């Protein structure tokens, strides 16, 4: 704890000594209400982490399984035959990629 933190803690403790009676009653009442509140059941306390784990598992399952489905679609597309239109100007594009014109704009 730094000197500044120690000084602030000391100042707060001194301020506690001079709280008005109405404020002290409100604080005491709020504390009693919080302590007397029913505790949540074990099931309700475990529900949020369980739901989080379920969402995480679902997201991971989708992330793992989706690339496999895309690969299957690609294989199906290639089995249907290649489009000859794609290869008509392939030589030109290869030449353009290898030339200076392709590298500079």
C-alpha positions as CSV (number, residue, x, y, z in Angstrom):
1,X,0.0,0.0,0.0
2,X,1.4,3.4,-1.0
3,X,1.6,6.4,1.3
4,X,-1.3,8.0,-0.6
5,X,-3.5,5.0,-0.1
6,X,-2.6,4.8,3.6
7,X,-3.5,8.5,4.0
8,X,-6.8,8.1,2.2
9,X,-7.7,5.0,4.3
10,X,-6.9,7.0,7.5
11,X,-9.1,9.9,6.3
12,X,-12.0,7.6,5.5
13,X,-11.8,5.9,9.0
14,X,-11.8,9.4,10.6
15,X,-14.9,10.3,8.6
16,X,-16.7,7.2,9.7
17,X,-16.5,8.5,13.3
18,X,-18.5,11.6,12.4
19,X,-21.4,10.1,10.3
20,X,-24.9,11.4,11.1
21,X,-27.2,9.2,13.1
22,X,-29.7,8.9,10.1
23,X,-26.9,7.7,7.8
24,X,-25.7,5.1,10.4
25,X,-29.3,3.8,10.7
26,X,-29.6,3.5,7.0
27,X,-26.3,1.6,6.7
28,X,-27.3,-0.7,9.6
29,X,-30.7,-1.4,8.0
30,X,-29.2,-2.1,4.6
31,X,-26.6,-4.5,6.2
32,X,-29.3,-6.3,8.2
33,X,-31.5,-6.6,5.1
34,X,-28.5,-8.0,3.0
35,X,-27.6,-10.5,5.7
36,X,-31.2,-11.7,6.1
37,X,-31.9,-12.1,2.4
38,X,-32.4,-15.7,1.3
39,X,-29.3,-17.4,-0.1
40,X,-29.6,-18.5,-3.8
41,X,-29.9,-22.3,-4.2
42,X,-27.0,-24.3,-5.5
43,X,-28.8,-24.9,-8.7
44,X,-29.2,-21.2,-9.4
45,X,-25.6,-20.4,-8.6
46,X,-24.4,-23.1,-11.0
47,X,-26.8,-22.1,-13.8
48,X,-24.8,-19.1,-15.1
49,X,-21.4,-21.0,-15.4
50,X,-23.2,-24.0,-17.0
51,X,-24.9,-21.8,-19.6
52,X,-21.6,-20.1,-20.3
53,X,-19.9,-23.4,-20.8
54,X,-22.7,-24.5,-23.1
55,X,-22.4,-21.4,-25.3
56,X,-18.6,-21.8,-25.5
57,X,-18.9,-25.5,-26.4
58,X,-21.5,-24.6,-29.1
59,X,-19.3,-21.9,-30.6
60,X,-16.3,-24.2,-30.6
61,X,-18.3,-27.0,-32.2
62,X,-19.5,-24.7,-35.0
63,X,-15.9,-23.4,-35.5
64,X,-14.6,-26.9,-35.8
65,X,-17.3,-28.3,-37.9
66,X,-17.9,-25.5,-40.4
67,X,-14.5,-25.7,-42.2
68,X,-15.2,-29.4,-42.8
69,X,-18.5,-28.5,-44.4
70,X,-16.9,-25.9,-46.6
71,X,-14.3,-28.4,-47.8
72,X,-17.0,-30.8,-48.7
73,X,-18.8,-28.1,-50.7
74,X,-15.5,-27.3,-52.5
75,X,-15.0,-31.0,-53.4
76,X,-18.6,-31.2,-54.7
77,X,-18.0,-28.1,-56.8
78,X,-14.8,-29.5,-58.3
79,X,-16.5,-32.8,-59.1
80,X,-19.2,-31.1,-61.1
81,X,-16.6,-30.1,-63.7
82,X,-14.4,-27.0,-64.2
83,X,-15.7,-24.0,-65.9
84,X,-13.7,-23.5,-69.2
85,X,-14.4,-19.7,-69.1
86,X,-12.1,-19.4,-66.1
87,X,-9.1,-20.7,-68.0
88,X,-9.6,-18.8,-71.3
89,X,-7.3,-15.9,-70.3
90,X,-5.2,-17.8,-67.8
91,X,-2.0,-17.4,-69.9
92,X,-2.5,-13.6,-70.0
93,X,-3.0,-13.4,-66.3
94,X,0.1,-15.5,-65.6
95,X,2.1,-13.3,-67.9
96,X,0.8,-10.2,-66.2
97,X,1.6,-11.5,-62.8
98,X,5.2,-12.3,-63.8
99,X,5.8,-9.0,-65.7
100,X,6.8,-5.7,-64.3
101,X,3.4,-4.3,-65.3
102,X,1.7,-6.7,-62.9
103,X,4.0,-5.7,-60.1
104,X,3.8,-1.9,-60.5
105,X,0.1,-1.4,-61.4
